[in-house]
């Protein structure tokens, strides 16, 4: 398993990261533990979670993913064997994240409450990478098209980026966090965090976790250059477009137990032109004796601006297939074929 440096930190992570947002709903505690064990056996030591997870977000399962990782750590005592990433929620009207039923924002008080809750659930005294799950301001995301500008509302109580970063920096100083990262952020916000770090002598953002896949390459416009020049590498989430790039949902198919079947909340991957793209990429994969999922994952892992590719699975069979993609390469000829499809079906599922 290839290893890559996390930004400008002294932390190295595996090129594949194990995502955990299914754990606590689609996956049981034992299944989550089994996935961690399999990932470690394949050289994957990077695990990503969030105070928000399990997905879909509901009060009854909030934080369950962290609890499952925590119980694995308690049982195995192998904290030094994994690089653990979690996230603090951004601005939201959902009131179950904070004491007293308050809407969440990225203030010092709420960040401190969030980190203590995550550390308790994870049964550890530090988190290797602590990420802002999404901003305190309104931006296009979670299915919105970032290439189409829409003037967003400005909240009167919007927390300035510098203030959020000061609070996060203090977590690093306190030893609760080793490194900081962003998620669901845009070029302006990313550069504001970097500017605040330089001018205020604050901790630097080392990574950015955004959606990136064959059907959503919007990261390449603006953010890819920042990732490379500023060493804020991409932790790519939804590299399989939440399963759609595997081809399992084509022709209206709804497999038993699949996320689309259970939750009916993945419309961002069903936009015009997306099905044609899924078919075209699947055809390339089959011509190379790869599964559609493996082609999609190998493409993401091979990008120069990607630090780690976050994979998820609901079964060990799926996980084994996805892990095998780490040993697969994308040739120049294959990349040309991929880019030809991208030209015809450009970002149908942002």
Order of alpha helices (4+ residues) and beta strands (2+ residues): beta-beta-beta-alpha-beta-alpha-beta-alpha-beta-alpha-beta-alpha-beta-alpha-beta-alpha-alpha-alpha-beta-alpha-alpha
